[in-house]
Amino acid sequence: MTAGLRVLTPGLMTTLQDLGRPGFQRLGIPVSGALDPVSLRAANLMVGNPAGTAALEIAYQGPLLAVEVDSVRVALAGAGAPLDILGEAGVAERVPPLTSVSLQRGQRLRIGALSGGAVAYLAVEGGFAVAPVLGSRSTYVRAGIGGFAARAIAAGDVLPLAEDAAAEREEQMLPALDLVAPARYRIVLGPQDDYFTQAAIRTLLEATYTVTPATDRMGMRLDGPRLEHAKGFNIVSDGIAPGAIQVPGNGLPIILLADRQTTGGYPKVAAVVSADLPALGRLMPGAQIAFEAVSIDEAEAARRQMMAYVAELEASVTLARRNGVIDEAKLMAANLVSGVVDARS
Amino acid sequence: MPPVPQPRFLRSGDTALVVEFGDRIDRDISARVLSLAGLIEAAAIPGVVEVVPTFRSLMVHYEPLALPHCELEQRLGPLIDRIRIEERPGRRWRVPACYDADAGPDLADVAERTGLSVAQVIERHSATEFHVYMMGFLPGFPYMGTLPAELELPRRENPRLRVPSGSIAIAMAMSTVYTLESPGGWHLLGRTPILMWDPRRAEPTLVAAGDKVMFTPVSRREYETILAQATAGTYDLRPDGEARA
């Protein structure tokens, strides 16, 4: 396979991700998958893919890619990032946000520095032609499985595409994508909240923490007031849920993300509810984060609401309007100011 | 038989439920965990995504929109009543192990700290039939017990930044094999030439929770021969009583 997207510069950490690899955690194999599955779905919807198709997850800084097929349709969703098309002469054309675009052979696609969030997703129509491993194309770098060559993309790679030409049809857009961070991230206490003092639980629910740069796809390390253990910080290892907040001996919480290990021996004071995990996955180092405890019923209701929003997104895909109907400058401004892209404003 | 204590349900967010049987490493607890794991898998409950057995609890990952927590707990009740404490037979593996000094850089230290000779450390380790309690830490990484009491040591004070893959190691009452190169704080006794984790295989991990493992000492030469075959993907280790393909 030689035809596809050639990587000229890879970005900081660009990996292929889909909705993950559930079903093998009893063998110690992490689930992985997109840190922000809502944006992954949005990107796929615009190019007409099934919502869980593997796409490039871009962290912090995007890649420069050259088109080495006849044509390809792409769309970007997630953190704000300029998406430019560079022609042979090197003239840049900026693509309006939340709109699919088709590129011809020889054109280049450049995604700049992300703003307002840590990740964005570049979906290609038809998807990438890589074999699934254990049912998923998600890259899990640590164990060398999945994705493109089981690692982040690198300069010189040619990412194979399932289709060698874009389908003949109009471009599509999403009128809006709500990426506003919750004021407080909702958590369900347990399973080891009894390993912490009452004061520690109060601190967790009242204090503001900062996301540190030592954050990766496995875990988000927080800085802030330390949480005091009531009966030591070693437990007999048990399972780890998505969004689990584990607290090692230094008292500083770590929220476990997509590449989390399947089991662990630190007490887990709580877990972030599943509805707030996509927003959590978007947080950049330096971001402030606070928590509020909710009941399991409230957490389930929140998940129902999140999935209803995803269904709403799916129904909202429309044909892209051209010729100045959309005010691009306004779109970009909205995107940078609030992190929400709203073409109706 | 003493009365069996009822397990506790503990929340871990809205997509995972912990069924906790105890707070220690114990073969009876492990047998209950593995029994319930088998019962849940056999029941194929819609909405249950997967189960993860650990030393003392079973984590049930589920989709709450298909199976709300209250319904999940109702479905688990009758299965918990059917838990059997007898260990399932499990598969028996004989894993080749090279205990040369360079393969097991901590052999001399372990011998000194336990008051045994190096030969005795190797003899005790390779004479033990290990029970795989659970998998975790790395893909295919087994937590196996129980180590003879005289070999029990806490983890190393200074964990290594790079433990080579295939390293056979001990800490506390457990033994394991590092399936990938990784940081690690366990004491290294030897190395196996077989790949306990090989993403090229349809089943990339070798052992599973509930299996039994014994280490068979091999010479350096045998180690090299098997390593070459394993690396080429032609070494086919099967559990006892199962014919090779």
Interface residues (C-beta under 8 A of the other chain):
Chain A: P22 G23 F24 Q25 R26 L27 G28 I29 P30 V133 L134 R142 A143 G144 I145 A150 V188 L189 G190 P191 Q192 I235 V236 S237 D238 G239 I240 A241 P242 G243 A244 Q261 T262 T263 G264 K268 A271 V272 V273 S274 I296 A299 E300 A302 R303 R304 M307
Chain B: L10 R11 S12 G13 D14 T15 A16 V18 E20 D23 R24 I25 A37 V49 E50 V51 V52 P53 T54 F55 R56 S57 L58 M59 H61 P64 L65 P68 H69 M134 M135 G136 F137 L138 P139 G140 F141 Y143 T179 L180 S182 W197 P199 P204 T205 A208 A209
